[in-house]
């Protein structure tokens, strides 16, 4: 049974510590852990090849040295400049390892204000400034690349607009790895090539075609997706989705009415993109919804709700 004294002096429950009453074993353990001064760099001495682990170890050592230095100041009313130099240097190195350049610059300036001729602090400040230049160069290159991509996208939007194709920039891009690897483009003959995503709302599944020329018909795409020479997908073991008996219907979502519009299998991709209410999002991805009339219950309920 837990005694009330244990509850009062346990560090998890006690409001304060009374030195005269003696320390609870858990309190002694916490103090020993906090003020351990021998092993603050034990992990670094192991010389791990893991850069992330080393960054954490540098940070821990820097924080440990910082608090140890504060304790020396409080207890002995004296603070060795050598200890300060070591503390601030390790802290800056930890910031560098974590790419916290602003904090590293501030710390190096603070240290040099106190020890202006310290070779260690001058050296670490040089490292910080060099790292800052490298990061600034990376940011500049990334900004140029993003600007170039944005200009290319704007050019594509203008081309699509000139052909009567609506681009709805408010539509969120589809977040799928395979979709991100394929993009719309115009070939040397001026033909549009589209990535097309087929969605199966009954099962929450998808199929993806990376490169479909605009002269292709929807039925051509479906023949690739529902290849009779291939086994059915795991989610459709009964082959409810196949091209037999005209079982498949394909829809696109009307941009304004938010209703689904039936597409003819003989419709070309070029004609599809110019239909009233059709649009693509900023990712220039064509999305088509596929339903099977063989799934009687789902087919009826989906049409009642969506059409």
Residue pairs with C-beta under 8 A, 6 or more apart in sequence:
6 24
7 13
8 14
9 17
9 18
9 21
9 22
9 23
9 24
9 27
10 24
10 26
10 27
11 24
11 26
11 27
11 30
12 26
14 24
17 23
17 27
23 31
34 67
35 68
35 71
36 64
37 68
40 60
40 61
40 64
40 65
40 68
41 57
41 61
43 53
43 57
43 60
44 54
44 57
44 58
44 61
48 54
48 57
51 97
54 97
55 94
55 97
55 98
58 90
58 93
58 94
58 97
59 94
59 97
59 98
61 90
61 94
62 87
62 90
62 91
62 93
62 94
63 91
63 94
65 83
65 86
65 87
65 90
65 91
66 87
66 91
69 79
69 83
69 84
69 87
72 78
72 79
72 80
72 83
73 79
81 114
81 115
84 111
84 114
84 115
85 111
85 115
85 118
85 120
85 121
88 107
88 108
88 110
88 111
88 121
89 111
89 120
89 121
89 124
91 107
92 104
92 107
92 108
92 111
92 124
92 125
92 128
93 124
95 101
95 103
95 104
95 107
95 128
96 104
96 124
96 127
96 128
96 131
99 131
99 135
101 128
101 131
101 132
101 135
104 128
104 131
105 125
105 128
105 129
105 132
108 121
108 124
108 125
108 128
109 125
111 118
111 121
112 118
112 121
112 122
112 125
115 121
153 282
156 184
156 186
156 284
157 167
159 186
160 167
160 280
160 284
161 167
163 192
163 274
164 274
165 273
165 274
165 278
165 279
165 280
166 255
166 278
166 279
166 280
167 279
167 280
167 281
167 282
167 284
168 255
168 279
168 280
168 281
168 282
169 281
169 282
171 279
171 280
171 281
171 282
172 281
173 281
173 282
173 283
173 285
174 197
174 281
174 283
174 285
174 287
176 197
176 206
176 208
178 208
178 210
179 195
179 197
179 208
179 283
179 285
181 210
182 195
182 208
182 210
182 211
183 195
183 284
184 192
184 193
184 194
184 195
184 284
184 285
185 192
185 193
186 192
186 193
187 193
187 213
191 213
191 214
191 215
192 213
192 214
192 269
192 270
192 273
193 211
193 212
193 213
193 214
194 211
194 212
194 214
194 269
194 273
194 284
194 285
194 286
195 208
195 209
195 210
195 211
195 212
195 284
195 285
195 286
196 208
196 209
196 212
196 221
196 269
196 285
196 286
196 287
196 288
197 206
197 207
197 208
197 285
197 286
197 287
197 288
198 206
198 207
198 208
198 209
198 221
198 225
198 288
198 289
198 290
199 205
199 206
199 287
199 288
199 289
199 290
200 206
200 207
200 235
200 241
200 289
200 290
201 289
201 291
201 302
202 291
202 292
202 295
202 298
202 302
203 235
203 236
205 233
205 235
207 225
209 221
209 224
209 225
212 221
212 269
212 286
213 269
214 268
214 269
214 270
214 273
215 268
215 269
215 270
216 268
216 269
217 265
217 266
217 267
217 268
217 269
218 250
218 263
218 264
218 265
218 266
218 267
218 268
218 269
218 272
218 288
219 243
219 265
219 266
221 269
222 243
222 248
222 250
222 265
222 290
223 243
226 241
226 242
226 243
226 248
228 242
228 243
232 238
232 239
232 241
240 247
240 292
240 294
240 295
241 247
241 248
241 290
241 292
241 294
242 248
242 292
246 293
247 292
247 293
247 294
248 265
248 290
248 291
248 292
248 293
249 262
249 290
249 291
249 292
249 293
250 262
250 263
250 265
250 288
250 289
250 290
250 291
251 260
251 261
251 262
251 263
251 288
251 289
251 290
251 291
251 306
252 260
252 261
252 263
252 272
252 275
252 277
252 278
252 286
252 287
252 288
252 289
253 259
253 260
253 261
253 287
253 289
254 260
254 261
254 277
254 278
255 277
255 278
255 279
256 277
257 277
259 306
259 307
260 289
260 306
260 307
261 275
261 277
261 278
262 307
263 272
263 275
263 288
269 286
272 278
272 286
273 280
273 286
280 286
291 298
291 299
291 302
291 303
292 299
293 299
